[in-house]
Amino acid sequence: MKFVRFEVENKWSYGILKNDIVHPVQGSIYHDFTESEAAYRLDEVKLLAPCEPSKILCVGLNYSDHAAEVGLTIPKWPVIFMKPPTTVIGPEENIIYPSSFVKRLDFEAELAVVIKKKARYVAEDKALEFVLGYTCGNDITARNLQPKEGQWTVSKSFDTFMPLGPVIVSDLGWDNLDIQCIHNGMVKQSSNTRNLIWGVPFLVSYLSQVMTLLPGDVIITGTPSGISSMEPGDRVSVSITGIGELRNTVAKQKERTQ
């Protein structure tokens, strides 16, 4: 099943996407819902970020080739950082380049996990019961602000630095998905989720030992090698088998007026 969050006639709703037709739902995609009688063509709606997370939990250095390209050793335990919900944008929304702070802006294609129900102290063999599905994520990073040692929060947390979408796919296995990042029409990242060091069940279980995961929360699982910089006007997309393609454009930050 493909869940979407969309806007039509200045109102937003969750829905189910079937053959390019969006069927709004009544109720919660995280609990009980029914399809309404209304239906919209995909080109009649604006797709939004498919969920509204209370937090985005991010896994660093989860592909060995990426750790090598940034000159870091693979840690014994996952490197975890967080992004605030204000970073989230949806398909075709602009990634804002805050040039007053940022000297290098990078893309990072990632598989994103969407939590289905409240999760605390979850066993690894039960972890997938707490997953609603998967979507594409782009962990936008101000690379010049990311120290090799220490906190990564500033480099990861500017508004618009967490594109998500276009859909959440529920009936999809996580462990053999091709993942690519395409920058200005050229494939820059290409790997498969079977190369993840820590898989989805482990990550859900591990993080649930630390904090309560809530419906709609997102775990982004790390990026493969091939990261590169972007400039205003560039187009970037994340493509994952069975999910689709998340497309965004980089835009220069407008000058602020007092």
C-alpha distance (Angstrom), angle and dihedral (degrees) to the residues before:
residue distance angle dihedral
M1 . . .
K2 3.81 . .
F3 3.79 116.0 .
V4 3.79 121.2 -163.5
R5 3.76 136.9 -179.1
F6 3.77 111.6 -145.0
E7 3.77 146.4 169.1
V8 3.79 125.9 -133.4
E9 3.82 129.6 161.3
N10 3.84 89.5 3.2
K11 3.80 92.3 -59.5
W12 3.79 128.9 102.6
S13 3.77 129.9 -144.6
Y14 3.77 143.0 160.5
G15 3.76 117.5 -106.0
I16 3.77 147.5 167.4
L17 3.80 119.7 -109.2
K18 3.82 116.4 -141.1
N19 3.81 121.9 169.6
D20 3.84 92.7 -25.0
I21 3.81 91.5 -49.1
V22 3.80 119.0 116.1
H23 3.80 115.9 -145.8
P24 3.83 112.5 -166.1
V25 3.79 116.7 -134.7
Q26 3.77 131.1 -140.9
G27 3.78 114.4 -142.7
S28 3.79 127.0 16.7
I29 3.79 127.2 -40.9
Y30 3.81 85.5 -146.0
H31 3.81 94.2 56.9
D32 3.81 129.3 6.3
F33 3.77 123.0 -15.3
T34 3.78 141.9 159.5
E35 3.78 130.3 -154.0
S36 3.78 114.7 -109.4
E37 3.78 122.6 -134.9
A38 3.82 92.0 -111.4
A39 3.80 120.5 96.8
Y40 3.80 133.4 -176.6
R41 3.76 133.6 -166.3
L42 3.78 112.0 -115.7
D43 3.81 90.5 -116.4
E44 3.82 89.7 56.9
V45 3.80 95.2 62.2
K46 3.78 138.3 57.6
L47 3.79 112.6 -126.5
L48 3.79 113.8 -136.2
A49 3.78 129.8 -166.7
P50 3.83 100.4 -61.8
C51 3.81 95.5 -124.9
E52 3.80 140.8 20.9
P53 3.81 105.7 -131.6
S54 3.77 123.4 -162.3
K55 3.80 85.4 -147.9
I56 3.78 140.3 1.6
L57 3.80 113.9 -139.0
C58 3.77 113.8 -157.8
V59 3.78 130.9 -160.0
G60 3.78 116.8 -149.5
L61 3.79 126.5 -157.2
N62 3.81 96.0 11.7
Y63 3.82 94.7 143.2
S64 3.80 114.9 59.5
D65 3.82 93.1 -144.2
H66 3.82 91.1 57.1
A67 3.81 91.7 49.3
A68 3.79 88.1 53.5
E69 3.80 94.8 49.5
V70 3.82 92.7 53.5
G71 3.79 92.5 44.1
L72 3.80 98.4 -113.6
T73 3.78 130.2 128.6
I74 3.80 120.9 -122.5
P75 3.82 107.3 -98.0
K76 3.79 124.2 -131.2
W77 3.81 90.0 -122.0
P78 3.80 130.5 28.8
V79 3.78 117.8 -79.8
I80 3.80 104.4 -126.7
F81 3.78 128.5 -166.4
M82 3.79 133.6 158.4
K83 3.77 138.6 -128.7
P84 3.80 122.1 -155.2
P85 3.81 119.5 -119.3
T86 3.82 89.2 -112.0
T87 3.81 87.9 75.2
V88 3.81 92.6 65.6
I89 3.81 121.2 109.3
G90 3.78 131.8 159.9
P91 3.80 138.0 -129.9
E92 3.82 116.2 -46.2
E93 3.79 92.9 8.2
N94 3.79 117.5 130.0
I95 3.78 123.7 -99.8
I96 3.80 102.8 -140.5
Y97 3.81 116.4 -135.6
P98 3.84 105.8 -147.4
S99 3.79 94.6 -155.3
S100 3.81 94.5 178.7
F101 3.82 88.1 69.8
V102 3.77 106.6 17.4
K103 3.79 126.4 72.4
R104 3.80 97.1 169.8
L105 3.80 125.5 28.7
D106 3.83 117.3 -168.4
F107 3.79 136.3 -168.8
E108 3.82 122.4 -136.4
A109 3.82 117.6 -171.5
E110 3.81 112.4 -146.8
L111 3.78 142.8 170.1
A112 3.81 107.7 -117.2
V113 3.81 122.6 -151.1
V114 3.82 118.5 -151.5
I115 3.80 116.9 -152.5
K116 3.82 117.1 -130.4
K117 3.80 104.5 -166.6
K118 3.77 141.3 7.0
A119 3.79 108.2 -65.9
R120 3.79 127.6 -166.8
Y121 3.82 127.5 155.9
V122 3.79 92.1 -3.2
A123 3.80 119.1 180.0
E124 3.80 114.8 -125.3
D125 3.81 92.9 -120.9
K126 3.83 89.6 55.1
A127 3.80 97.3 41.2
L128 3.81 98.7 100.7
E129 3.81 89.5 59.5
F130 3.80 85.9 70.9
V131 3.82 95.2 52.0
L132 3.80 119.7 94.8
G133 3.79 93.6 -171.3
Y134 3.77 147.6 -76.2
T135 3.78 137.9 -72.9
C136 3.79 138.9 172.8
G137 3.80 119.9 -87.5
N138 3.79 134.0 -171.8
D139 3.81 113.0 -158.1
I140 3.80 98.2 -154.1
T141 3.79 110.3 -157.2
A142 3.79 135.5 -168.2
R143 3.78 92.2 -141.2
N144 3.79 96.8 -169.1
L145 3.81 88.5 58.5
Q146 3.80 95.0 49.6
P147 3.80 111.8 94.1
K148 3.79 117.5 -152.8
E149 3.77 87.6 -129.4
G150 3.77 124.1 34.8
Q151 3.77 137.2 22.7
W152 3.82 120.9 -7.9
T153 3.81 97.0 -170.1
V154 3.80 99.0 107.6
S155 3.80 93.7 48.2
K156 3.80 92.5 51.4
S157 3.79 105.7 36.3
F158 3.80 110.2 68.1
D159 3.80 114.6 124.6
T160 3.86 111.8 -85.5
F161 3.84 93.1 22.8
M162 3.85 94.2 120.0
P163 3.81 113.6 61.1
L164 3.81 111.6 -177.4
G165 3.81 132.2 -178.3
P166 2.89 160.9 -22.1
V167 3.84 94.5 -157.4
I168 3.79 141.2 -14.1
V169 3.80 109.8 -122.6
S170 3.79 114.1 -156.5
D171 3.81 103.0 -177.9
L172 3.79 97.9 58.4
G173 3.78 133.9 109.6
W174 3.80 114.5 -130.0
D175 3.79 101.9 -151.0
N176 3.82 106.1 72.9
L177 3.79 108.9 35.4
D178 3.79 124.5 134.9
I179 3.79 111.3 -129.5
Q180 3.80 127.0 -166.6
C181 3.77 139.9 171.8
I182 3.81 116.1 -150.8
H183 3.79 116.8 -162.7
N184 3.81 117.9 -169.7
G185 3.80 90.1 -21.5
M186 3.81 95.6 -48.7
V187 3.82 124.5 109.0
K188 3.81 106.2 -122.4
Q189 3.81 101.5 164.4
S190 3.79 125.3 35.9
S191 3.79 126.3 165.7
N192 3.78 143.3 117.1
T193 3.79 131.1 -108.6
R194 3.81 90.0 -122.2
N195 3.82 83.6 78.0
L196 3.81 93.0 64.0
I197 3.79 111.8 122.3
W198 3.82 92.9 -149.8
G199 3.80 115.1 32.1
V200 3.78 129.5 -143.2
P201 3.85 98.1 -96.6
F202 3.80 91.5 52.1
L203 3.82 93.1 46.6
V204 3.82 94.4 49.2
S205 3.79 91.0 47.7
Y206 3.81 94.2 43.9
L207 3.80 95.0 48.6
S208 3.81 92.3 45.2
Q209 3.81 88.5 60.1
V210 3.80 88.3 59.8
M211 3.80 103.5 39.6
T212 3.78 142.3 -3.1
L213 3.78 113.1 -89.9
L214 3.79 114.0 -146.0
P215 3.81 132.1 -156.1
G216 3.78 109.0 -79.4
D217 3.80 95.1 22.1
V218 3.78 114.2 136.6
I219 3.80 132.8 -139.6
I220 3.79 114.9 -165.6
T221 3.76 109.2 -157.6
G222 3.80 106.0 -150.0
T223 3.77 137.1 -85.9
P224 3.82 132.7 -96.8
S225 3.80 124.7 -129.7
G226 3.78 122.8 -71.0
I227 3.80 101.4 73.7
S228 3.77 113.5 161.8
S229 3.78 141.3 168.8
M230 3.80 130.2 -89.5
E231 3.76 135.7 -154.7
P232 3.82 133.1 -155.7
G233 3.79 109.8 -73.7
D234 3.81 94.1 30.2
R235 3.82 121.0 129.6
V236 3.79 119.2 -139.3
S237 3.79 130.5 -179.5
V238 3.79 137.1 -178.5
S239 3.79 116.4 -148.1
I240 3.82 124.7 -169.1
T241 3.80 127.7 178.0
G242 3.79 112.0 -98.9
I243 3.80 94.7 6.3
G244 3.78 105.7 67.1
E245 3.78 135.0 -136.3
L246 3.80 129.4 -42.1
R247 3.81 109.6 -154.9
N248 3.80 128.1 -169.0
T249 3.79 139.4 162.3
V250 3.81 126.5 -136.7
A251 3.80 113.2 -125.8
K252 3.79 131.4 -172.9
Q253 3.77 115.4 -110.4
K254 3.78 112.7 -105.3
E255 3.76 116.0 -118.2
R256 3.75 112.0 -99.4
T257 3.77 120.4 -123.3
Q258 3.79 124.2 -152.1
